[in-house]
């Protein structure tokens, strides 16, 4: 299963370089099921091979995480339901 998920991730990072890292880390930080454990180690591998710069890869990952977290925050902030309503919904599903 991880191989089928890793192939598009490695292809996107190889194609778009730092922008690919930024996009993937943004998606991961938006609470979508995309593991950063596949994104950043591959970026680290490219750094070790001399194909990417350590600081730019780190910056792309950090900026992507920040953007994704801000998106999640603002989606929660504009949501009409309060945390109490969500917790009651979760309790009723059990």
KOLSE-837759 format. One record per residue: residue number from 1; chain; x, y, z of N, C-alpha, C in turn. Coordinates in steps of 0.02 Angstrom, whole numbers, plus 32768, in hexadecimal, padded with zeros to 4 digits. Example, Ala and Ser with C-alpha at 12.3 -4.5 7.8 and 13.67 -1.06 7.14 Angstrom:
BEGIN
+-----+-------+------+------+------+-------+-------+-------+------+------+------+
!   n ! chain ! n.px ! n.py ! n.pz ! ca.px ! ca.py ! ca.pz ! c.px ! c.py ! c.pz !
+-----+-------+------+------+------+-------+-------+-------+------+------+------+
!   1 !     A ! 8294 ! 7EE4 ! 8186 !  8267 !  7F1F !  8186 ! 8294 ! 7F5B ! 8186 !
!   2 !     A ! 8282 ! 7F90 ! 8162 !  82AC !  7FCB !  8165 ! 8285 ! 8002 ! 818A !
+-----+-------+------+------+------+-------+-------+-------+------+------+------+
END
This chain:
BEGIN
+-----+-------+------+------+------+-------+-------+-------+------+------+------+
!   n ! chain ! n.px ! n.py ! n.pz ! ca.px ! ca.py ! ca.pz ! c.px ! c.py ! c.pz !
+-----+-------+------+------+------+-------+-------+-------+------+------+------+
!   1 !     A ! 8029 ! 7FC4 ! 8000 !  8000 !  8000 !  8000 ! 802B ! 803F ! 8000 !
!   2 !     A ! 8061 ! 803E ! 8027 !  808D !  807A !  8029 ! 80AF ! 8086 ! 7FE7 !
!   3 !     A ! 80BE ! 8051 ! 7FC2 !  80DE !  805B !  7F81 ! 80B0 ! 807F ! 7F50 !
!   4 !     A ! 806F ! 806E ! 7F52 !  8040 !  8090 !  7F24 ! 8037 ! 80D9 ! 7F37 !
!   5 !     A ! 8041 ! 80EA ! 7F76 !  803D !  812F !  7F8C ! 807E ! 8154 ! 7F82 !
!   6 !     A ! 80B6 ! 8131 ! 7F88 !  80F7 !  8151 !  7F82 ! 8108 ! 8164 ! 7F3A !
!   7 !     A ! 80F1 ! 813E ! 7F0A !  8102 !  814D !  7EC4 ! 80EA ! 8193 ! 7EAD !
!   8 !     A ! 80AB ! 81A6 ! 7EB9 !  8097 !  81EA !  7EA4 ! 80BA ! 8221 ! 7ECC !
!   9 !     A ! 80C9 ! 8213 ! 7F0B !  80EC !  8244 !  7F35 ! 8132 ! 8250 ! 7F1A !
!  10 !     A ! 8156 ! 821B ! 7F0D !  819B !  8223 !  7EF3 ! 819B ! 8243 ! 7EAE !
!  11 !     A ! 8169 ! 8232 ! 7E86 !  8165 !  8250 !  7E43 ! 8157 ! 829B ! 7E47 !
!  12 !     A ! 812A ! 82AF ! 7E74 !  811A !  82F6 !  7E7B ! 8156 ! 831D ! 7E95 !
!  13 !     A ! 8179 ! 8302 ! 7EC5 !  81B4 !  8325 !  7EE0 ! 81EB ! 8327 ! 7EAC !
!  14 !     A ! 81F4 ! 82F1 ! 7E86 !  8227 !  82F1 !  7E52 ! 8216 ! 8323 ! 7E1A !
!  15 !     A ! 81D6 ! 832A ! 7E0B !  81C1 !  8357 !  7DD5 ! 81C2 ! 83A0 ! 7DEA !
!  16 !     A ! 81A6 ! 83AE ! 7E25 !  819D !  83F4 !  7E3A ! 81D0 ! 840C ! 7E6D !
!  17 !     A ! 81FB ! 83E0 ! 7E84 !  8230 !  83F0 !  7EB3 ! 8214 ! 840E ! 7EF3 !
!  18 !     A ! 8229 ! 844A ! 7F05 !  8215 !  8469 !  7F44 ! 81CA ! 8478 ! 7F45 !
!  19 !     A ! 81AE ! 848B ! 7F0D !  8167 !  8499 !  7F09 ! 813F ! 8459 ! 7F17 !
!  20 !     A ! 8157 ! 8420 ! 7F01 !  8137 !  83E1 !  7F0F ! 8136 ! 83D2 ! 7F59 !
!  21 !     A ! 816D ! 83DF ! 7F7B !  8170 !  83D5 !  7FC4 ! 813E ! 8403 ! 7FE5 !
!  22 !     A ! 813D ! 8442 ! 7FD1 !  810E !  8473 !  7FEE ! 80C6 ! 845D ! 7FE4 !
!  23 !     A ! 80B4 ! 8448 ! 7FA9 !  806F !  8433 !  7F9A ! 805C ! 83F6 ! 7FC4 !
!  24 !     A ! 8088 ! 83C4 ! 7FC5 !  8079 !  8386 !  7FE9 ! 8074 ! 8392 ! 8034 !
!  25 !     A ! 80A0 ! 83BB ! 804F !  809D !  83C9 !  8097 ! 8060 ! 83F4 ! 80A8 !
!  26 !     A ! 804A ! 841E ! 807A !  800C !  8444 !  8085 ! 7FD1 ! 8414 ! 8089 !
!  27 !     A ! 7FCE ! 83E5 ! 805B !  7F98 !  83B3 !  805C ! 7F9A ! 838B ! 809D !
!  28 !     A ! 7FD5 ! 8377 ! 80B1 !  7FDD !  834F !  80EE ! 7FC6 ! 8376 ! 812B !
!  29 !     A ! 7FD4 ! 83B6 ! 812E !  7FC3 !  83DE !  8168 ! 7F7A ! 83F5 ! 8168 !
!  30 !     A ! 7F57 ! 83E9 ! 8131 !  7F10 !  83F8 !  812E ! 7EE7 ! 83BD ! 8149 !
!  31 !     A ! 7F08 ! 838F ! 816A !  7EE8 !  8355 !  8188 ! 7ECC ! 8324 ! 8155 !
!  32 !     A ! 7EE9 ! 8324 ! 811A !  7ED7 !  82F3 !  80E8 ! 7F08 ! 82B8 ! 80EF !
!  33 !     A ! 7EF3 ! 827C ! 80E1 !  7F1E !  8242 !  80EE ! 7F58 ! 823B ! 80BC !
!  34 !     A ! 7F8A ! 8262 ! 80C7 !  7FC7 !  825F !  809F ! 8002 ! 8262 ! 80D0 !
!  35 !     A ! 8024 ! 822B ! 80DA !  8057 !  8229 !  810F ! 8097 ! 8250 ! 80FF !
!  36 !     A ! 80A8 ! 827C ! 812C !  80E7 !  82A2 !  8123 ! 8123 ! 8274 ! 812A !
!  37 !     A ! 8118 ! 8238 ! 8146 !  814E !  8207 !  814D ! 8165 ! 81ED ! 810A !
!  38 !     A ! 813F ! 81FA ! 80D5 !  8155 !  81E8 !  8091 ! 8171 ! 8224 ! 806C !
!  39 !     A ! 815D ! 825F ! 8080 !  8170 !  829C !  805B ! 81B6 ! 82B3 ! 806F !
!  40 !     A ! 81C0 ! 82C0 ! 80AE !  81FF !  82DE !  80C5 ! 823B ! 82AE ! 80C1 !
!  41 !     A ! 8232 ! 826D ! 80CE !  826D !  8242 !  80C4 ! 8285 ! 823F ! 807C !
!  42 !     A ! 8256 ! 8242 ! 804D !  826B !  8244 !  8006 ! 828F ! 8286 ! 7FF7 !
!  43 !     A ! 8276 ! 82BC ! 8013 !  8299 !  82FC !  800A ! 82DF ! 82F8 ! 8028 !
!  44 !     A ! 82E5 ! 82D8 ! 8063 !  8326 !  82CE !  8082 ! 8354 ! 82A4 ! 8057 !
!  45 !     A ! 8339 ! 8272 ! 8036 !  8360 !  8248 !  8009 ! 837B ! 8272 ! 7FCF !
!  46 !     A ! 834F ! 829D ! 7FB3 !  8366 !  82C8 !  7F7C ! 839C ! 82F9 ! 7F93 !
!  47 !     A ! 8397 ! 8310 ! 7FD1 !  83CB !  833C !  7FEE ! 840C ! 8315 ! 7FF3 !
!  48 !     A ! 8409 ! 82D7 ! 800B !  8446 !  82AF !  8012 ! 8467 ! 829F ! 7FD0 !
!  49 !     A ! 843F ! 829C ! 7F9B !  8459 !  8290 !  7F58 ! 8472 ! 82D0 ! 7F37 !
!  50 !     A ! 8468 ! 8308 ! 7F57 !  847E !  8348 !  7F3C ! 844F ! 8366 ! 7F09 !
!  51 !     A ! 8412 ! 834B ! 7F05 !  83E1 !  8364 !  7ED4 ! 83B6 ! 839C ! 7EEF !
!  52 !     A ! 83B5 ! 83A5 ! 7F30 !  8392 !  83DD !  7F4F ! 83BC ! 83FA ! 7F87 !
!  53 !     A ! 83AD ! 8438 ! 7F97 !  83CF !  845B !  7FCD ! 83AA ! 844C ! 800E !
!  54 !     A ! 83D0 ! 843E ! 8043 !  83B2 !  842D !  8084 ! 8384 ! 8464 ! 809D !
!  55 !     A ! 839C ! 84A2 ! 809C !  8375 !  84D9 !  80B9 ! 8337 ! 84E9 ! 8090 !
!  56 !     A ! 833C ! 84E4 ! 804F !  8301 !  84F1 !  8025 ! 82CC ! 84BA ! 802D !
!  57 !     A ! 82E2 ! 847B ! 8033 !  82B3 !  8444 !  803F ! 8292 ! 844B ! 8083 !
!  58 !     A ! 82B9 ! 845E ! 80B5 !  829E !  8469 !  80F8 ! 826C ! 84A3 ! 80F7 !
!  59 !     A ! 827E ! 84D9 ! 80D6 !  8251 !  8513 !  80D2 ! 8211 ! 8501 ! 80AD !
!  60 !     A ! 8216 ! 84DC ! 8076 !  81DA !  84C7 !  8051 ! 81AC ! 849D ! 807D !
!  61 !     A ! 81C8 ! 846F ! 80A4 !  81A0 !  8446 !  80D1 ! 8180 ! 846F ! 8107 !
!  62 !     A ! 81A5 ! 849D ! 8125 !  818A !  84C6 !  815B ! 8154 ! 84F6 ! 8142 !
!  63 !     A ! 815F ! 8514 ! 8109 !  812D !  8542 !  80ED ! 80EE ! 851B ! 80DA !
!  64 !     A ! 80F7 ! 84E0 ! 80BD !  80BD !  84B6 !  80AD ! 8095 ! 84A3 ! 80EA !
!  65 !     A ! 80B7 ! 8490 ! 8120 !  8094 !  8480 !  815F ! 806E ! 84BC ! 817A !
!  66 !     A ! 808C ! 84F6 ! 8176 !  806C !  8533 !  818F ! 802E ! 8544 ! 8166 !
!  67 !     A ! 8034 ! 8540 ! 8125 !  7FFB !  854F !  80FA ! 7FC2 ! 851E ! 8107 !
!  68 !     A ! 7FD2 ! 84DE ! 810B !  7F9F !  84AC !  8118 ! 7F7D ! 84B5 ! 815B !
!  69 !     A ! 7FA4 ! 84C6 ! 818E !  7F87 !  84D3 !  81D0 ! 7F5A ! 8510 ! 81CF !
!  70 !     A ! 7F6F ! 8544 ! 81AB !  7F45 !  8580 !  81A6 ! 7F03 ! 8571 ! 8182 !
!  71 !     A ! 7F06 ! 8548 ! 814E !  7EC9 !  8535 !  812B ! 7E9B ! 850F ! 815A !
!  72 !     A ! 7EB5 ! 84DF ! 817F !  7E8D !  84BA !  81AF ! 7E6F ! 84E8 ! 81E4 !
!  73 !     A ! 7E97 ! 8516 ! 81FC !  7E80 !  8545 !  822F ! 7E46 ! 856E ! 8214 !
!  74 !     A ! 7E4E ! 858B ! 81D9 !  7E1A !  85B7 !  81BF ! 7DDC ! 8591 ! 81AC !
!  75 !     A ! 7DE2 ! 8553 ! 8195 !  7DA7 !  852B !  8188 ! 7D80 ! 851E ! 81C9 !
!  76 !     A ! 7DA5 ! 8511 ! 81FE !  7D84 !  8508 !  823F ! 7D66 ! 8549 ! 8259 !
!  77 !     A ! 7D87 ! 8580 ! 824C !  7D6F !  85C1 !  8265 ! 7D2F ! 85D7 ! 8242 !
!  78 !     A ! 7D28 ! 85C6 ! 8203 !  7CEC !  85DC !  81DF ! 7CB4 ! 85A8 ! 81E1 !
!  79 !     A ! 7CC2 ! 856F ! 8200 !  7C90 !  853A !  8206 ! 7C57 ! 8552 ! 8232 !
!  80 !     A ! 7C1B ! 853D ! 8223 !  7BE0 !  8552 !  8249 ! 7BD7 ! 8528 ! 8288 !
!  81 !     A ! 7BF7 ! 84EF ! 828C !  7BEE !  84C4 !  82C6 ! 7C23 ! 84D2 ! 82FA !
!  82 !     A ! 7C10 ! 84CF ! 8338 !  7C40 !  84D8 !  836E ! 7C5F ! 8495 ! 837F !
!  83 !     A ! 7C94 ! 8496 ! 83A7 !  7CB5 !  8459 !  83BC ! 7C84 ! 842D ! 83E3 !
!  84 !     A ! 7C58 ! 844A ! 840A !  7C27 !  8424 !  8430 ! 7BF9 ! 83FC ! 8403 !
!  85 !     A ! 7BE5 ! 841A ! 83CB !  7BB9 !  83F7 !  839C ! 7BDD ! 83BC ! 837C !
!  86 !     A ! 7C1D ! 83C4 ! 836B !  7C43 !  838D !  834F ! 7C4E ! 8355 ! 8381 !
!  87 !     A ! 7C5D ! 8366 ! 83BF !  7C68 !  8333 !  83F1 ! 7C28 ! 830D ! 8400 !
!  88 !     A ! 7BEE ! 832F ! 8400 !  7BAF !  830C !  840A ! 7BA0 ! 82DE ! 83CF !
!  89 !     A ! 7BB1 ! 82F3 ! 8393 !  7BA8 !  82C9 !  8359 ! 7BD3 ! 828A ! 835D !
!  90 !     A ! 7C11 ! 8291 ! 8372 !  7C3E !  8258 !  8379 ! 7C25 ! 8228 ! 83AE !
!  91 !     A ! 7C0C ! 8242 ! 83E6 !  7BF3 !  8218 !  841B ! 7BB5 ! 81F1 ! 8404 !
!  92 !     A ! 7B8A ! 8211 ! 83DD !  7B4D !  81F0 !  83C6 ! 7B5C ! 81BA ! 8392 !
!  93 !     A ! 7B96 ! 81BE ! 8370 !  7BA8 !  818B !  833E ! 7BC1 ! 814C ! 835E !
!  94 !     A ! 7BD7 ! 814F ! 839D !  7BF2 !  8113 !  83BE ! 7BBE ! 80E1 ! 83D0 !
+-----+-------+------+------+------+-------+-------+-------+------+------+------+
END
